[in-house]
Amino acid sequence: MLDNMPRGTICIEDLEIGMMRYVRKVVTDEDIELFAQISTDHNPVHLDEAYAQDTIFEGRIAHGMLTAGLISAVIGEQLPGHGTVYLGQNLKFLAPVRPGDQVTAEVEVMDIDFAKRRVKLDTRCLVGSKKVLIGDATVLAPSRKFD
């Protein structure tokens, strides 16, 4: 048995289809600048307003993977939580996220394979009620039992 599971972790034994968790974050200029530094993606559509005005977006947008990172935050901190291992993620970007937008990243349990400790999750990000990202993830969930 694992003792002292980190707070917020839901072990595979306690997961149920339909369980959902979310995180909300306002994406700031600083977030975008830091993500550019960390990822080394300095595309001017993210960093240069004058340049971005002449694109199909008509203004700066956040990196798509910055938005997707909020899904990782939900999976790694809440559902299932600490000890979860990503096995795969599919993403489809539907609309841009702009500086100042409040993004809600949601994760919902869709399927559970208890024998293999694998969980399929529906993942999505919204700005208001508009979906900006959809996808699914497969993870290896933590367990109270040793392998």
Secondary structure, DSSP 8 states (H G I E B T S, - for coil): ---S--TT---GGG--TT-EEEEEEE--HHHHHHHHHHH----HHHH-HHHHHTSTTSS----HHHHHHHHHHHHHHTSS-TT-EEEEEEEEE-S---TT-EEEEEEEEEEEETTTTEEEEEEEEEETTEEEEEEEEEEE---SS--
